[in-house]
Amino acid sequence: MNSTLYLTRNGLLEPLGQSQVMAYLRGLSDKHSITLITYEKPQDWKDVTAINRARADCNAHGIKWIPQRFVSYPKVIAPLFSMIRMLWLVRSEVIRGDIRLIHARSYIPAAVALIVSRITRVPFIFDMRALWPEELIIAGKLRRGSLIHRGIVAAERACLAKSAGVISLTNAAATYLKSVYPIELNNQRLVVIPTCADLDRFKPSPNKHDGPNVHGCIGTVLSGWFRTDLLSNWMNVVAVRDPNARFEIVTRDDALHVRKALDPMNNLAERLSIGSQLPKDMPEALHSHDLSVMFFFNGLSKLGSAPTRLAEVLGCGLPVVANEGVGDVAKIIRENNVGVIIEGENEEDIHMAFDTLQKLMQDTNLSSRCRATAKTIFSLESGTEAYHNIYTEILKSNDSSCVV
């Protein structure tokens, strides 16, 4: 089997690690020997049961898992030291493990892979995930034009040019990148693979949901690029228009901070519930919702975003309420008629979107259409096959270039 090192700063024990890392690796492990390096959050290290379960899962698929501790403080120094330690670890694994390809998920792993690739001549994939520099600026974590910003952009340019392949989550980001980096991406492998979902798990409930409409929202809302203000406005309008409606936020964010951001005056009281779920229980949590709401800061920073929650929600047959300018989200929702896009941000726009939603919810084919859209665009099988194809193409190309 071909030996591939998969490098990510996400944790295998967190929901995203399960849905967007391990879900693909299970399928890839049939044809590739995988070494997986992850960075686990402190709270997840305490869950011995989860660690043992994840290790057993990796062992069952022949995946060598090397978990590391995620350190976030001090804010500037910690990432630097983490990168240095990551560089040493990756280089050691490449040399010791006969690694033939590095799959680097996001920017810091890609920068490390770039350096290791220059030393060892092992090719790497730059799996961008999103336009990270722009996301940091929008979240207020980075100042445009600062020394750190210029360094990240320089690393982005180098990784785009020197990687053996680039993976983008959205067509919108791919188009943007080609306009900004025409030389670096000339003749480069640039593949669009959206965030997929295991549709064998995320599927419509066999039981019809009765009772008041539940407006759900899953995933982090305190990331810095989620529009808590717009979500709050949506809930306030819906609460008046539909006095029986309820709201549920399923997130690992601190519940008190989430409530403070969304309902500071406690106007919704018991109509709003906030809590977390284990990754394995997320499909069941979605089955208690009638629709899902997701609002993100839009513009350049979100062109590369493909929210995992979109694939999971549509897979469960639920429509989506979202805003403009987030990757391919609005295009997918409009073209497939699987939700509502808020055209603006004022109260009148929200009322109009609610009216449109009410009509859409009467469509008896809505759930099946949502499911069909998920299967067409976000199938885990098609995503895994796309990764396998780019792995195979790079490995064959590298073998050919090594022939004298």
RANORLIN-V66256 format. One record per residue. N is the residue number from 1. PHI is phi in radians with two decimals (* if undefined). PSI is psi in degrees with one decimal (none if undefined). Layout:
n=(N & N)
phi=(PHI & PHI)
psi=(PSI & PSI)
//
This chain:
n=(1 & 2 & 3 & 4 & 5 & 6 & 7 & 8 & 9 & 10 & 11 & 12 & 13 & 14 & 15 & 16 & 17 & 18 & 19 & 20 & 21 & 22 & 23 & 24 & 25 & 26 & 27 & 28 & 29 & 30 & 31 & 32 & 33 & 34 & 35 & 36 & 37 & 38 & 39 & 40 & 41 & 42 & 43 & 44 & 45 & 46 & 47 & 48 & 49 & 50 & 51 & 52 & 53 & 54 & 55 & 56 & 57 & 58 & 59 & 60 & 61 & 62 & 63 & 64 & 65 & 66 & 67 & 68 & 69 & 70 & 71 & 72 & 73 & 74 & 75 & 76 & 77 & 78 & 79 & 80 & 81 & 82 & 83 & 84 & 85 & 86 & 87 & 88 & 89 & 90 & 91 & 92 & 93 & 94 & 95 & 96 & 97 & 98 & 99 & 100 & 101 & 102 & 103 & 104 & 105 & 106 & 107 & 108 & 109 & 110 & 111 & 112 & 113 & 114 & 115 & 116 & 117 & 118 & 119 & 120 & 121 & 122 & 123 & 124 & 125 & 126 & 127 & 128 & 129 & 130 & 131 & 132 & 133 & 134 & 135 & 136 & 137 & 138 & 139 & 140 & 141 & 142 & 143 & 144 & 145 & 146 & 147 & 148 & 149 & 150 & 151 & 152 & 153 & 154 & 155 & 156 & 157 & 158 & 159 & 160 & 161 & 162 & 163 & 164 & 165 & 166 & 167 & 168 & 169 & 170 & 171 & 172 & 173 & 174 & 175 & 176 & 177 & 178 & 179 & 180 & 181 & 182 & 183 & 184 & 185 & 186 & 187 & 188 & 189 & 190 & 191 & 192 & 193 & 194 & 195 & 196 & 197 & 198 & 199 & 200 & 201 & 202 & 203 & 204 & 205 & 206 & 207 & 208 & 209 & 210 & 211 & 212 & 213 & 214 & 215 & 216 & 217 & 218 & 219 & 220 & 221 & 222 & 223 & 224 & 225 & 226 & 227 & 228 & 229 & 230 & 231 & 232 & 233 & 234 & 235 & 236 & 237 & 238 & 239 & 240 & 241 & 242 & 243 & 244 & 245 & 246 & 247 & 248 & 249 & 250 & 251 & 252 & 253 & 254 & 255 & 256 & 257 & 258 & 259 & 260 & 261 & 262 & 263 & 264 & 265 & 266 & 267 & 268 & 269 & 270 & 271 & 272 & 273 & 274 & 275 & 276 & 277 & 278 & 279 & 280 & 281 & 282 & 283 & 284 & 285 & 286 & 287 & 288 & 289 & 290 & 291 & 292 & 293 & 294 & 295 & 296 & 297 & 298 & 299 & 300 & 301 & 302 & 303 & 304 & 305 & 306 & 307 & 308 & 309 & 310 & 311 & 312 & 313 & 314 & 315 & 316 & 317 & 318 & 319 & 320 & 321 & 322 & 323 & 324 & 325 & 326 & 327 & 328 & 329 & 330 & 331 & 332 & 333 & 334 & 335 & 336 & 337 & 338 & 339 & 340 & 341 & 342 & 343 & 344 & 345 & 346 & 347 & 348 & 349 & 350 & 351 & 352 & 353 & 354 & 355 & 356 & 357 & 358 & 359 & 360 & 361 & 362 & 363 & 364 & 365 & 366 & 367 & 368 & 369 & 370 & 371 & 372 & 373 & 374 & 375 & 376 & 377 & 378 & 379 & 380 & 381 & 382 & 383 & 384 & 385 & 386 & 387 & 388 & 389 & 390 & 391 & 392 & 393 & 394 & 395 & 396 & 397 & 398 & 399 & 400 & 401 & 402 & 403 & 404)
phi=(* & -1.32 & -1.66 & -2.18 & -1.77 & -1.80 & -2.06 & -2.53 & -1.52 & -1.38 & -1.66 & -1.19 & -1.48 & -1.62 & -0.94 & -1.14 & -1.10 & -1.33 & -1.42 & -2.05 & -2.17 & -1.13 & -1.02 & -1.32 & -1.14 & -1.02 & -1.28 & -1.19 & -1.16 & -1.20 & -2.11 & -2.38 & -1.48 & -1.89 & -1.93 & -2.03 & -1.95 & -2.21 & -2.17 & -1.62 & -1.22 & -0.94 & -1.16 & -1.35 & -1.09 & -1.33 & -1.56 & -1.09 & -1.07 & -1.15 & -1.09 & -1.12 & -1.16 & -1.17 & -1.15 & -1.13 & -1.10 & -1.10 & -1.07 & -1.12 & -1.90 & 1.20 & -1.67 & -1.48 & -1.78 & -2.11 & -1.32 & -2.12 & -1.48 & -1.44 & -2.09 & -1.97 & -2.21 & -1.12 & -1.01 & -1.51 & -1.31 & -1.01 & -1.08 & -1.14 & -1.14 & -1.08 & -1.17 & -1.14 & -1.13 & -1.09 & -1.04 & -1.11 & -1.16 & -1.14 & -1.05 & -1.09 & -1.17 & -1.10 & -1.25 & -1.38 & -1.75 & 0.98 & -1.25 & -1.92 & -2.70 & -1.96 & -1.81 & -1.77 & -1.62 & 1.51 & -1.27 & -1.10 & -1.02 & -1.17 & -1.10 & -1.12 & -1.09 & -1.04 & -1.14 & -1.10 & -1.10 & -1.15 & -1.39 & -1.83 & 1.20 & -1.44 & -1.22 & -2.39 & -1.82 & -1.67 & -1.57 & -1.18 & 1.20 & -2.83 & -1.51 & -1.01 & -0.98 & -1.21 & -1.11 & -1.12 & -1.16 & -1.07 & -1.36 & 1.34 & -1.75 & -2.66 & -1.77 & -1.05 & 1.53 & -1.21 & -1.06 & -1.16 & -1.07 & -1.11 & -1.15 & -1.15 & -1.13 & -1.09 & -1.15 & -1.02 & -1.07 & -1.13 & -1.18 & -1.12 & -1.39 & -1.71 & -1.24 & -1.43 & -3.01 & -2.11 & -2.03 & -1.97 & -1.40 & -2.41 & -1.18 & -1.08 & -1.22 & -1.06 & -1.10 & -1.09 & -1.06 & -1.12 & -1.35 & -1.53 & -2.16 & -1.11 & -1.30 & -1.10 & -1.71 & -1.16 & 1.16 & -1.46 & -1.28 & -2.19 & -2.04 & -1.72 & -2.26 & -1.22 & -1.16 & -1.74 & -2.39 & -1.35 & -1.33 & -1.33 & -1.66 & -1.57 & -2.45 & -1.03 & -1.22 & -1.25 & -1.90 & -1.19 & -1.41 & -1.81 & 1.72 & -1.07 & -1.12 & -1.93 & -1.58 & -1.73 & -2.62 & -2.05 & 1.66 & -1.16 & -2.11 & -1.93 & -1.26 & 1.81 & -2.09 & -1.69 & -1.51 & -1.13 & -1.14 & -1.24 & -1.12 & -1.09 & -1.11 & -1.05 & -1.11 & -1.14 & -1.18 & -1.09 & -1.04 & -1.42 & -1.22 & -2.29 & -1.06 & -1.66 & -1.09 & -2.20 & -2.35 & -2.36 & -1.87 & -1.81 & -2.68 & -1.55 & -1.12 & -1.07 & -1.07 & -1.15 & -1.21 & -1.13 & -1.10 & -1.09 & -1.33 & -1.70 & -2.54 & -1.06 & -1.62 & 1.01 & -1.18 & -1.49 & 0.82 & -1.32 & -1.26 & -1.93 & -2.02 & -2.35 & -3.01 & -1.91 & -2.42 & -1.18 & -0.90 & -1.18 & -1.74 & -1.10 & -1.01 & -1.13 & -1.10 & -1.18 & -1.16 & -1.57 & -1.78 & -1.80 & -2.80 & -2.27 & -1.99 & -2.55 & -2.20 & -2.21 & -1.03 & -1.83 & 1.69 & -0.98 & -1.09 & -1.91 & -1.07 & -1.65 & -1.61 & -2.29 & -0.97 & -0.98 & -1.07 & -1.11 & -1.12 & -1.19 & -1.15 & -1.11 & -1.04 & -1.47 & 1.39 & -1.82 & -1.32 & -2.22 & -1.94 & -2.53 & -1.98 & -1.28 & 1.40 & -1.98 & 0.89 & -1.73 & -1.01 & -1.08 & -1.09 & -1.12 & -1.13 & -1.20 & -1.14 & -1.86 & 0.92 & -2.05 & 2.93 & -2.31 & -1.86 & -1.26 & -1.35 & -2.54 & -2.19 & -1.50 & -1.10 & -1.09 & -1.10 & -1.19 & -1.07 & -1.12 & -1.13 & -1.14 & -1.06 & -1.10 & -1.10 & -1.02 & -1.18 & -1.10 & -1.16 & -1.46 & -1.29 & -1.22 & -1.67 & -1.06 & -1.07 & -1.16 & -1.21 & -1.08 & -1.09 & -1.10 & -1.11 & -1.06 & -1.17 & -1.28 & -1.80 & -2.03 & -1.11 & -1.06 & -1.10 & -1.21 & -1.14 & -1.08 & -1.11 & -1.13 & -1.12 & -1.03 & -1.11 & -1.25 & -0.98 & -1.09 & -1.09 & -1.17 & -1.12 & -1.13 & -1.11 & -1.18 & -1.09 & -1.15 & -1.23 & -1.50 & -1.37 & -1.60)
psi=(152.4 & 135.5 & 120.3 & 135.2 & 121.6 & 119.9 & 122.6 & 145.5 & -3.6 & 160.0 & 142.4 & -23.1 & -10.3 & 160.1 & -42.1 & -35.9 & -34.0 & -43.9 & -31.5 & 3.7 & -66.8 & -34.1 & -39.7 & -41.0 & -30.0 & -44.0 & -40.2 & -27.1 & -15.4 & -28.1 & -6.8 & 141.9 & 117.5 & 131.1 & 125.6 & 122.0 & 121.4 & 166.3 & 109.8 & 136.9 & 151.5 & -41.8 & -28.5 & -28.9 & -25.8 & -17.5 & 87.5 & -38.3 & -43.4 & -39.5 & -46.5 & -37.1 & -41.9 & -39.8 & -39.2 & -38.3 & -44.9 & -45.4 & -38.5 & -24.5 & 12.0 & 25.3 & 126.4 & 111.2 & 126.4 & 84.9 & 140.3 & 160.1 & 130.6 & 124.2 & 124.4 & -7.9 & 145.7 & 150.0 & -42.7 & -40.3 & -40.0 & -47.4 & -34.6 & -48.4 & -36.9 & -39.9 & -39.1 & -44.8 & -38.9 & -41.5 & -45.9 & -43.3 & -45.4 & -44.3 & -42.7 & -43.9 & -38.0 & -44.9 & -43.8 & -32.5 & 7.2 & 43.4 & 135.1 & -11.7 & 138.7 & 126.2 & 106.2 & 115.6 & 105.1 & -177.1 & -50.4 & -47.8 & -36.3 & -39.5 & -40.3 & -45.2 & -36.3 & -46.3 & -46.4 & -37.7 & -39.3 & -32.0 & -43.1 & -13.6 & 16.2 & 125.4 & 157.9 & 155.1 & 131.6 & 96.7 & 95.3 & -36.9 & -52.6 & 176.9 & 82.7 & -45.0 & -42.1 & -36.1 & -40.5 & -37.7 & -47.1 & -37.0 & -2.3 & 18.6 & -3.4 & 140.4 & 127.9 & 133.0 & -7.2 & 168.3 & -42.5 & -41.2 & -45.2 & -35.6 & -42.1 & -41.2 & -39.4 & -40.6 & -39.9 & -47.4 & -45.2 & -41.4 & -37.2 & -39.3 & -37.5 & -12.0 & 159.7 & -12.3 & 150.2 & 134.5 & 126.2 & 149.1 & -22.6 & 152.9 & -32.5 & -43.1 & -38.5 & -42.6 & -43.5 & -47.1 & -39.7 & -30.8 & -31.4 & -34.9 & 59.8 & -35.3 & -46.9 & -33.4 & 4.8 & 121.4 & 12.9 & 146.2 & 113.2 & 110.1 & 136.6 & 117.0 & 105.5 & 164.0 & 118.4 & 173.4 & 152.5 & 96.9 & -5.4 & -24.1 & -48.2 & 92.5 & 161.6 & 148.6 & 140.0 & -15.4 & 133.6 & 133.1 & 118.9 & 165.5 & -169.0 & 151.8 & 133.5 & 117.7 & 110.4 & 161.4 & 123.7 & 151.2 & 179.0 & 141.0 & -3.9 & 25.5 & -21.4 & -18.5 & 11.2 & 139.2 & 82.2 & -31.0 & -41.8 & -37.7 & -40.8 & -43.9 & -40.0 & -47.8 & -38.7 & -40.2 & -46.2 & -38.6 & -32.8 & -44.2 & -31.9 & 89.6 & -16.4 & -9.9 & 148.2 & 164.0 & 136.6 & 125.6 & 116.2 & 106.5 & 155.4 & -3.3 & 155.7 & 124.0 & -38.5 & -40.4 & -36.4 & -45.5 & -39.4 & -36.4 & -34.7 & -32.9 & 63.0 & -28.7 & 2.8 & 35.5 & -30.4 & -21.8 & -123.5 & -7.3 & -17.7 & 120.6 & 141.8 & 128.9 & 174.6 & 164.6 & 149.6 & 150.4 & -38.5 & -19.6 & 1.1 & -40.8 & -42.4 & -37.0 & -40.9 & -28.1 & -16.6 & -0.5 & 156.8 & -22.8 & 169.3 & 140.5 & 133.1 & 119.4 & 127.6 & 154.8 & 133.5 & -168.7 & -161.8 & -39.1 & -25.4 & 10.0 & -31.6 & 9.2 & 133.0 & 88.3 & 126.2 & -35.6 & -27.8 & -46.1 & -41.6 & -41.9 & -49.1 & -36.0 & -32.2 & 4.8 & 21.3 & 139.9 & 166.6 & 140.4 & 123.4 & 177.5 & 171.9 & 161.6 & 18.1 & 96.3 & -130.8 & 10.9 & -54.4 & -39.6 & -44.3 & -45.6 & -43.9 & -48.0 & -28.4 & -0.7 & 52.7 & 24.4 & -162.4 & 136.1 & 123.7 & 123.5 & -24.0 & -160.2 & -3.2 & 174.0 & -36.2 & -40.4 & -38.6 & -41.0 & -41.8 & -41.3 & -37.7 & -41.2 & -43.5 & -40.6 & -42.2 & -41.9 & -42.4 & -38.1 & -14.5 & -8.9 & 116.5 & -16.4 & 3.4 & -49.9 & -45.1 & -32.2 & -39.2 & -45.5 & -44.2 & -38.6 & -43.1 & -43.0 & -34.7 & -41.1 & -36.2 & 22.2 & 129.0 & -36.9 & -44.3 & -36.1 & -44.8 & -41.4 & -37.1 & -41.3 & -44.2 & -41.1 & -43.3 & -35.4 & -52.7 & -43.0 & -43.3 & -44.0 & -41.4 & -42.3 & -40.7 & -38.8 & -40.9 & -38.8 & -20.4 & -11.0 & 125.9 & none)
//
